Amino acid sequence: MLDTLLHAFVTMNGFATSPVVLVILALIGAYLGGKVVEIIPFTRRIIERREAQAAERE
């Protein structure tokens, strides 16, 4: 079991040193982060308040 985990860690470390993989992971993380913010009710209310304030100013 430990051998398998260590092998997976070393393999992922090899991927993580590639700049292309890091850019792809960053893009995926940004996309998922944006989706999570929309799903969480507290943050969705904050976004709706800001949008309403911006609409009132215009």
C-alpha positions as CSV (number, residue, x, y, z in Angstrom):
1,M,0.0,0.0,0.0
2,L,2.7,2.5,1.0
3,D,4.7,1.6,-2.1
4,T,1.8,2.4,-4.4
5,L,1.2,5.7,-2.6
6,L,4.9,6.7,-2.9
7,H,4.9,5.7,-6.6
8,A,1.8,7.9,-7.3
9,F,3.4,10.8,-5.4
10,V,6.6,10.6,-7.4
11,T,4.7,10.3,-10.7
12,M,2.6,13.4,-9.8
13,N,5.7,15.3,-8.8
14,G,7.1,14.6,-12.3
15,F,4.0,16.1,-13.8
16,A,4.0,19.1,-11.5
17,T,7.5,20.1,-12.7
18,S,6.3,20.6,-16.2
19,P,5.2,24.2,-16.9
20,V,2.5,23.1,-19.4
21,V,0.8,20.8,-16.8
22,L,1.0,23.6,-14.2
23,V,-0.8,26.1,-16.5
24,I,-3.5,23.5,-17.3
25,L,-4.0,22.8,-13.6
26,A,-4.2,26.5,-12.9
27,L,-6.8,27.0,-15.5
28,I,-8.8,24.1,-14.2
29,G,-8.5,25.4,-10.7
30,A,-9.7,28.9,-11.7
31,Y,-12.7,27.5,-13.5
32,L,-13.7,25.2,-10.6
33,G,-13.1,28.0,-8.1
34,G,-15.5,30.2,-10.0
35,K,-18.1,27.5,-10.1
36,V,-17.8,26.9,-6.3
37,V,-18.2,30.6,-5.6
38,E,-21.5,30.6,-7.6
39,I,-22.8,27.5,-5.7
40,I,-22.1,28.6,-2.1
41,P,-25.1,30.6,-1.0
42,F,-23.2,33.1,1.1
43,T,-20.9,34.2,-1.7
44,R,-23.8,34.2,-4.2
45,R,-25.6,36.7,-2.0
46,I,-22.5,39.0,-1.9
47,I,-22.2,38.8,-5.7
48,E,-25.9,39.6,-6.1
49,R,-25.6,42.6,-3.8
50,R,-22.6,44.0,-5.7
51,E,-24.5,43.6,-9.0
52,A,-27.5,45.3,-7.6
53,Q,-25.4,48.2,-6.3
54,A,-23.7,48.5,-9.7
55,A,-27.1,48.5,-11.5
56,E,-28.3,51.3,-9.1
57,R,-25.3,53.5,-10.0
58,E,-26.0,53.3,-13.7
